[in-house]
Amino acid sequence: MLDKIKSSEGTLSRSERKVANQVLENPDQIVEASIQHLARMAQVSEPTVVRFCRAIGCDGYHDFKLRLARSIASQDKFFFRDVAASDSSRELSDKLIDSAIASMQHIRNQLDHQAVDAAIELFCQCERVEFYGSGGSGLVAEDAQLKFFRLGKPAIAYVDPHVQKAAASLLDSASLAVVISYTGKNKDVLEAVGLARQTGAPVVSVTRTGSPLALLSNINLNVDVAEDSDMFSPLKSRLAQMMVLDILAVGIALRGGDEMIDQLVRATAAIADKFVE
């Protein structure tokens, strides 16, 4: 929740940012605070606190406090820690595994489920889907292609920025573009999204709340995970992106009922002879 608030600051009003600052500075205190107390701390009105809660994807103040409490509790057990050159292999593995678990808990607590439902509906309505991503997010896009091509519609991933823009310009309203970016600020990706929107194709993004990419998209599946030690490998964001796309793929498969299950079984059976007994 704290990461989501940080990501959302650029989209909040000045009064709402006052509330955000109080939450970021005193999260443990806010968990116990009434709406009246938080309003006094931030020197804003109570309706402003409610608007802040809704701006970050919560149903109201009670929902916000529950999510904040879960976020703080998960950080107490699994949290992000910088790796150091002096770490033993045990310390290194513990830090990276704890960080990976924490990122999954962040997704569990923060994911916008209404957005997931809307993205499932867009996929069901489209005739084909294309995945765009660069760098580490490009690997996630290619992984998504492997998941989604079995769901009954043409699916392809593009990681080269020039090809992305050319492909995006050829989309139409019957297509769906799924665009993946940790920062949501990659210039090439944003240009591809702009071209896709010009064709009338809906865009689903997998990125940080309030990022330029999220604001350009029809639907954003928010991934608000902080990176720290992952200058070596963007482990947390990559796992979080994959998890969100897994949720989307499984949701689509379940929505398809028995027909979709039969199709997945056929795809699995087609490669069964490639494995040794």
C-alpha positions as CSV (number, residue, x, y, z in Angstrom):
1,M,0.0,0.0,0.0
2,L,2.8,2.4,0.8
3,D,4.4,1.8,-2.6
4,K,1.1,2.4,-4.3
5,I,0.7,5.7,-2.5
6,K,4.1,6.8,-3.5
7,S,3.4,5.8,-7.1
8,S,0.1,7.7,-7.1
9,E,1.4,11.0,-5.7
10,G,1.7,12.6,-9.1
11,T,-2.0,12.0,-9.8
12,L,-3.3,13.3,-6.4
13,S,-4.6,16.8,-5.8
14,R,-2.6,19.1,-3.5
15,S,-4.9,18.4,-0.5
16,E,-4.8,14.6,-1.2
17,R,-1.0,14.8,-1.2
18,K,-1.1,16.2,2.3
19,V,-3.0,13.1,3.4
20,A,-0.5,10.9,1.5
21,N,2.4,12.5,3.2
22,Q,0.9,11.9,6.6
23,V,0.4,8.2,5.8
24,L,3.9,7.8,4.4
25,E,5.5,9.5,7.4
26,N,3.3,7.8,10.1
27,P,1.9,4.5,8.7
28,D,1.8,2.7,12.1
29,Q,0.0,5.6,13.7
30,I,-2.5,6.0,10.8
31,V,-3.6,2.3,11.1
32,E,-5.0,3.3,14.5
33,A,-6.3,6.7,13.6
34,S,-9.9,7.7,13.0
35,I,-10.7,9.6,9.8
36,Q,-11.2,12.7,11.9
37,H,-7.7,12.3,13.4
38,L,-6.1,11.9,10.0
39,A,-7.9,14.9,8.6
40,R,-6.6,17.0,11.5
41,M,-3.1,15.7,11.0
42,A,-3.1,16.5,7.3
43,Q,-5.0,19.8,7.9
44,V,-7.7,18.8,5.4
45,S,-11.4,18.0,5.5
46,E,-12.8,14.5,6.1
47,P,-14.2,14.3,2.5
48,T,-10.7,15.0,1.2
49,V,-9.5,11.9,3.2
50,V,-12.2,9.9,1.5
51,R,-11.3,11.2,-1.9
52,F,-7.7,10.2,-1.2
53,C,-8.7,6.7,-0.3
54,R,-10.7,6.3,-3.5
55,A,-7.9,7.9,-5.6
56,I,-5.5,5.1,-4.6
57,G,-8.1,2.4,-5.3
58,C,-9.8,1.8,-2.0
59,D,-13.5,1.7,-1.4
60,G,-13.3,4.1,1.6
61,Y,-11.4,4.8,4.7
62,H,-12.2,1.5,6.4
63,D,-11.0,-0.4,3.3
64,F,-7.9,1.8,3.2
65,K,-7.0,1.1,6.8
66,L,-7.4,-2.7,6.3
67,R,-5.1,-2.7,3.3
68,L,-2.6,-0.5,5.1
69,A,-2.6,-2.8,8.1
70,R,-2.1,-5.9,5.9
71,S,0.8,-4.1,4.1
72,I,2.5,-3.2,7.3
73,A,2.0,-6.7,8.7
74,S,3.5,-8.4,5.6
75,Q,6.5,-6.1,5.8
76,D,7.2,-7.3,9.3
77,K,7.5,-10.9,8.1
78,F,8.9,-10.5,4.6
79,F,10.5,-7.3,3.5
80,F,12.8,-5.7,0.9
81,R,16.5,-5.6,2.0
82,D,19.5,-4.5,0.0
83,V,22.1,-7.1,-0.7
84,A,25.7,-6.4,0.2
85,A,29.0,-7.7,-1.1
86,S,29.7,-9.1,2.4
87,D,26.6,-11.3,2.3
88,S,27.0,-15.0,2.6
89,S,25.1,-17.2,0.1
90,R,22.6,-17.9,2.9
91,E,22.1,-14.2,3.6
92,L,21.8,-13.4,-0.1
93,S,19.2,-16.2,-0.7
94,D,17.2,-15.2,2.3
95,K,17.1,-11.5,1.3
96,L,16.1,-12.3,-2.3
97,I,13.5,-14.9,-1.4
98,D,12.0,-12.6,1.3
99,S,11.8,-9.8,-1.2
100,A,10.1,-12.1,-3.8
101,I,7.5,-13.2,-1.2
102,A,6.9,-9.6,-0.2
103,S,6.3,-8.6,-3.8
104,M,3.6,-11.3,-4.1
105,Q,2.0,-10.1,-0.9
106,H,2.0,-6.5,-2.2
107,I,0.2,-7.7,-5.3
108,R,-2.3,-9.7,-3.2
109,N,-3.1,-6.6,-1.1
110,Q,-3.1,-4.0,-3.8
111,L,-4.3,-5.5,-7.1
112,D,-7.4,-3.7,-8.6
113,H,-9.8,-6.7,-9.1
114,Q,-12.3,-4.6,-11.0
115,A,-9.5,-3.8,-13.5
116,V,-8.8,-7.5,-13.8
117,D,-12.4,-8.3,-14.5
118,A,-12.5,-5.5,-17.1
119,A,-9.3,-6.8,-18.7
120,I,-10.8,-10.3,-18.9
121,E,-13.8,-8.9,-20.7
122,L,-11.6,-7.0,-23.2
123,F,-9.8,-10.3,-24.0
124,C,-13.0,-12.1,-24.5
125,Q,-14.2,-9.4,-26.9
126,C,-11.0,-9.2,-29.0
127,E,-9.9,-11.3,-31.9
128,R,-6.1,-11.2,-31.2
129,V,-3.8,-10.0,-28.6
130,E,-0.3,-8.5,-28.8
131,F,2.2,-8.1,-25.9
132,Y,4.7,-5.3,-25.8
133,G,7.6,-4.9,-23.4
134,S,11.3,-3.9,-23.4
135,G,14.3,-5.2,-21.4
136,G,13.1,-7.3,-18.4
137,S,9.5,-6.5,-19.2
138,G,10.2,-7.9,-22.7
139,L,10.9,-11.3,-21.1
140,V,7.6,-11.0,-19.3
141,A,5.8,-10.2,-22.6
142,E,7.4,-13.3,-24.2
143,D,6.3,-15.4,-21.2
144,A,2.8,-14.0,-21.6
145,Q,2.7,-15.1,-25.2
146,L,3.4,-18.7,-24.1
147,K,0.4,-18.5,-21.7
148,F,-2.1,-16.7,-23.9
149,F,-1.7,-18.4,-27.3
150,R,-3.4,-21.5,-25.9
151,L,-6.5,-19.5,-25.0
152,G,-8.0,-19.7,-28.5
153,K,-6.8,-16.4,-30.0
154,P,-3.7,-15.4,-31.9
155,A,-1.1,-14.0,-29.4
156,I,2.3,-12.6,-30.1
157,A,4.9,-10.7,-28.2
158,Y,7.1,-7.8,-29.6
159,V,10.2,-6.6,-27.7
160,D,12.0,-4.6,-30.4
161,P,10.9,-1.0,-30.2
162,H,10.8,-0.4,-33.9
163,V,8.7,-3.6,-34.5
164,Q,6.5,-2.6,-31.6
165,K,5.6,0.7,-33.2
166,A,5.1,-0.8,-36.6
167,A,2.8,-3.5,-35.2
168,A,0.9,-1.1,-33.0
169,S,0.1,1.1,-36.1
170,L,-1.5,-2.0,-37.7
171,L,-3.9,-2.9,-34.9
172,D,-7.6,-2.3,-35.1
173,S,-10.6,-2.1,-32.7
174,A,-10.8,-5.9,-32.7
175,S,-7.3,-6.2,-31.4
176,L,-6.0,-5.9,-27.8
177,A,-2.6,-4.6,-26.8
178,V,-1.1,-5.6,-23.4
179,V,1.8,-3.4,-22.6
180,I,4.2,-4.2,-19.7
181,S,6.6,-1.7,-18.1
182,Y,7.9,-1.4,-14.5
183,T,8.4,2.4,-14.6
184,G,5.7,3.1,-17.2
185,K,7.9,5.8,-18.6
186,N,9.7,4.1,-21.5
187,K,9.6,6.5,-24.4
188,D,9.4,3.8,-27.1
189,V,6.7,1.9,-25.3
190,L,4.6,5.1,-24.8
191,E,5.0,5.9,-28.5
192,A,3.7,2.4,-29.4
193,V,0.8,2.8,-27.1
194,G,-0.1,6.2,-28.7
195,L,-0.1,4.5,-32.1
196,A,-2.3,1.7,-30.8
197,R,-4.8,4.1,-29.3
198,Q,-5.0,5.9,-32.7
199,T,-6.1,2.6,-34.4
200,G,-8.9,2.2,-31.9
201,A,-7.4,-0.8,-30.2
202,P,-7.9,-1.0,-26.4
203,V,-4.8,-1.0,-24.3
204,V,-4.3,-2.9,-21.0
205,S,-1.1,-1.9,-19.2
206,V,0.8,-3.8,-16.4
207,T,2.7,-1.0,-14.7
208,R,2.8,1.4,-11.7
209,T,-0.2,3.3,-10.6
210,G,-0.3,6.8,-12.0
211,S,2.6,6.3,-14.4
212,P,2.4,7.8,-17.9
213,L,1.7,4.4,-19.3
214,A,-1.1,3.8,-16.9
215,L,-2.7,7.1,-17.8
216,L,-2.6,6.3,-21.5
217,S,-4.2,2.9,-21.1
218,N,-7.8,1.9,-21.1
219,I,-7.2,-0.4,-18.1
220,N,-4.2,-0.6,-15.8
221,L,-3.3,-3.7,-13.8
222,N,-1.3,-2.0,-11.2
223,V,2.1,-3.4,-10.1
224,D,3.4,-1.1,-7.4
225,V,6.5,-2.9,-6.2
226,A,9.5,-1.1,-5.0
227,E,12.9,-2.1,-6.4
228,D,16.0,-1.8,-4.3
229,S,18.7,-4.5,-4.5
230,D,17.6,-5.5,-7.9
231,M,20.0,-3.4,-9.8
232,F,21.5,-6.8,-10.4
233,S,18.3,-8.4,-11.6
234,P,14.8,-6.8,-11.4
235,L,13.4,-9.8,-9.6
236,K,10.5,-8.3,-7.7
237,S,8.9,-6.4,-10.5
238,R,9.4,-9.2,-13.0
239,L,7.7,-11.7,-10.7
240,A,4.9,-9.3,-9.9
241,Q,4.3,-8.7,-13.6
242,M,4.2,-12.4,-14.3
243,M,1.9,-13.0,-11.4
244,V,-0.6,-10.4,-12.6
245,L,-0.6,-11.9,-16.1
246,D,-1.0,-15.4,-14.7
247,I,-4.1,-14.2,-12.8
248,L,-5.4,-12.7,-16.0
249,A,-4.7,-15.9,-18.0
250,V,-6.3,-18.2,-15.5
251,G,-9.3,-15.9,-15.1
252,I,-9.8,-16.0,-18.9
253,A,-9.5,-19.8,-19.0
254,L,-12.1,-20.2,-16.2
255,R,-14.4,-17.7,-17.9
256,G,-14.2,-20.0,-21.1
257,G,-15.7,-23.0,-19.2
258,D,-15.5,-26.6,-20.5
259,E,-14.6,-25.5,-24.1
260,M,-11.6,-23.6,-22.9
261,I,-10.5,-26.5,-20.7
262,D,-10.8,-28.9,-23.6
263,Q,-8.6,-26.6,-25.7
264,L,-5.9,-26.4,-23.0
265,V,-6.0,-30.2,-22.7
266,R,-5.5,-30.6,-26.5
267,A,-2.6,-28.2,-26.4
268,T,-0.9,-30.1,-23.6
269,A,-1.6,-33.5,-25.3
270,A,0.0,-32.2,-28.6
271,I,3.4,-32.1,-27.0
272,A,3.1,-35.0,-24.6
273,D,5.3,-37.2,-26.8
274,K,8.2,-34.7,-26.2
275,F,8.8,-36.0,-22.7
276,V,10.6,-39.2,-21.6
277,E,8.8,-41.7,-19.5
